[in-house]
């Protein structure tokens, strides 16, 4: 029933979008009457006329080629946008970049904003679902109560204003930023990294969702690739070649320029002080309060691991604000703080219980990721990055809006089984023991996951492509 409903909606929405486009083209001359007529319109989608941005052709290149607005709708998308913006600045420092984080506070951009290399617009938007209301009806209800519609309207006003000022939009994520970019009437680029056809072409293919994707030939939905085919969509970049091929079959000139998720991760070797330990990376996610629940569950399961060596667990937390709650969980589980020297490692706190050493750090993932042998991970982008380094993971999904069983299953298939899904505490402990005790299996599984993620350099490839289009005046 769920699949049939989704397929029906795909047909209805695609037809509706086509109808809107015909109406816009037909009505284009009316929009040229002036800004007052535009302001009197009650339908923001009506602003998507091709001639909406009133910039004389003689000035179009000079006014638009240096001005970009990035739209991103999630923590992982923020990181991807950050890497692309950094790469763009290296190619052409004269490009003026703005960013509108559609979910969260956009903390990833703080450094560039402080250095004056980027302007962040819009108020911070905190949603109870963490931006995952499309995966949970209860999450959608909570988001609506928290003012989701009002937030989207305010964001739309900013996006429309930037388009009127001549900015070109770079949409990073999935449907929402893509739709807003299209509706603004501006030219736009699309970086679509959340979806991959690996999620349905590999592994068991009997699920209804697999049949639906097989029918389309891509994980992207009809309304999404319809928006990608717009004459104003100048570039579509996706995470892997198989996904690009699926979109090209639908007339989208999709590119696979590398995976920007793998950029900016340190290859620094593990400090000698920790070489005698078996080393785990614990990722509890960034969505609160779900991250606290994940941390407690994963830490409880880790203590069941049987090992002849002491185990060092690196816990890179995404925010210093998590500190007090994490400390309380550690104390309740019987861990005690130690005050040994940590050197220049980014470690803020060390907690100990029996043969387990818990190392807490804030915003240290990129520095620590390469130090682990195995990951215990209930996270999204960070788990994919860890697997991309050749480090296999084990997850323990719960009931949260983000990391539930459905999300974990899709992630595991995306990464070729490099993330094993545990059904309980003891199962997770056994799976981690197996990976720690078998160097061969750990390496083979890690290589499989790294191949799915691809190599670094995607940000530079995407930035170069954008810069090339800009130099041609779009």
Secondary structure, DSSP 8 states (H G I E B T S, - for coil): -HHHHHHHHHHHHHHHHHHHHHHHHHHHHHHTT-HHHHHT-S-GGGGG-TT-S---HHHHHHHHTTEEEEEE-SHHHHHHHHHHHHHHHHH-TT-EEEEEESSB--GGGHHHHHTTS-EE-S--B--TTTT-GGG-HHHHHHHHHTTHHHHHHHHHHHHHHHHHTT-EEEEESSHHHHHHHHHTTS-EEEEE-S--THHHHSS---SHHHHHHHHHTSSS-HHHHHHHTSTTEEEEEESSHHHHHHHHTTT--EEE---GGGTT-------GGGTTSEEEEEE--SSTTHHHHHHHHHHHHHTT---SS-EEEEEEES-GGGHHHHHHHHHHTT-EEE-----SS---EEEEETTEEEEEEES-HHHHGGG-SEEEE--SHHHHHHHHTT--EEE--BSSSSSBHHHHHHHHHHTTT-EEE-SSHHHHHHHHHHHHH-HHHHHHHHHHHHHHH--S-HHHHHHHHHHHHHHTT-
